[in-house]
Amino acid sequence: HRCYARAQFYRLRGDPALSEACLLQLERLHPCNPYLCHAKGLQAQQQGQLDLAREWFQQGIQAGKQMVAGGARQAEGSHTGTANSTSSSQGCLSSVVSSRHGAQNLSEDTTSSSVSTSVQYAAEASSGSHNAVAAAAPVTELAAHKRDPPAGSMHHDGVTRCSSTEPGSVVSGGAGIDTKGLLLCYEGLAELQAFTGQLDVARSTWEAGSRRVAGHVTPRYLRQAALFEKRCGNLDVAAALFRRAAKLNPLDPKTWLQWGVLERRRKHYDAAEACFQRGVQVAPNNPHIWYAFATMQCRTGHIEAARSLFKQGTKACPRNAPLWMEWALMEWSQGDVATARQLFTAGSQVPRFYQHPPLYEAWARLEEEAGQIEQAKVLQTRAHQVAAVIRTSRLMNKT
């Protein structure tokens, strides 16, 4: 898990050499590993090698199937089955490009009946879609989770370990079988298919992954499937999938944020507010939730509520310049130029790494409208300087 996490970190930071070094280390430690296949698939996709990316994801799915099946047999005490699974797994990545058997098996999963699987998927997702936020995780449940962190949570060394009660673990005979790597490969393949315009095929792949783990799906998988359905315009199905993800892990701020944004888009403002409230409960230091919550209240005309949220958000996340900027813009829109200046000033005083060029541009517009032309020019220059520093820092990180 650590090698995979490091490889992903360096890939997102734009450092392919270090990412590749981590993947090589992972391959040496465990050559037949769905996490490795997922990372290699993402790497190939990023480089525009879509066919190679597809083959990596398919290989990861085959490897994950064997690992889950082998682990289940081991838990049931079938030593013969375990030996067979182990021997077949050792060679499953011997040749990614030449192996076609896994892709053929995968097609049996994903092309069985697009109509029937779509109906099953929607039916599974749509149950309880109304009043879903209230049912997903009561406040008392959140408090219980805070007192007693879920099994398999992040350890001090940053590694998430699988346990028999962790979402994403198939439980059999008291043993936890990690399905996360397998589901990551299904996710990667589905996203690739959606990227190439094969939406129905992608949906079948999402469904196949859910069926493969026999109901032991991870919150992340449901959340990503929800985002896929949102992009396809199936907002009711997306909302229901977010609900299931939140019920599985009510401590995941990403789910609450993205679900809230969806409900805001549907103009279900009460539901969106409930999601954002849950989000700031579980992650008070996440500025994105405060931002989405406060700006929604502002745009729906609840200025006092928005002001209170901006105040709480900037107190919890004082280095987040976009929060200061949006608060300043709101006060400016209310005619309070003096307060807006104070808030722009506070946002400009964040550390260098957190500087935000649009803040200076917005502040410059305020000063220009107020007749302070020279001050507006100074602020525009500052915006260009901050943007140049950010570009330079990104280039240095890549090299």
Buried (B, 14 or more C-beta within 10 A) or exposed (E): BEBBBBBBEBBEEEBBEBBBBBBEBBBEEBBBBBBBBBBBBBBBBEEEBBEBBBBBBBBBBBBBBBBBBBBBBBBEEBEEBBEBBBEBBEEBBEEBEEBEEBBEEBBEBBBEEBEEBBEBBBEBBBEEBEEBBEEBBEEEEBEEBEEEEBBBEEEEEEEBBBBBEBBBBBBBEEBBBBBBBBBBBBBBBBBBBBEEEBBBBBBBBBBBBBBBBEEBBBBBBBBBBBBBBBEBEBBBBBBBBBBBBBBBBBBBBBBBBBBBBBBBEBEBBEBBBBBBBBBBBBBBEBBBBBBBBBBBBBEBEBBEBBBEBBEBBBEBBBBBBBBBBBBBBBBBEEEBBEBBBBBBEBBBEBEEEBBBBEBBBBBBBBBBEBEBEEBBEBBBEBBEEBBEBBEEEEEEEEE
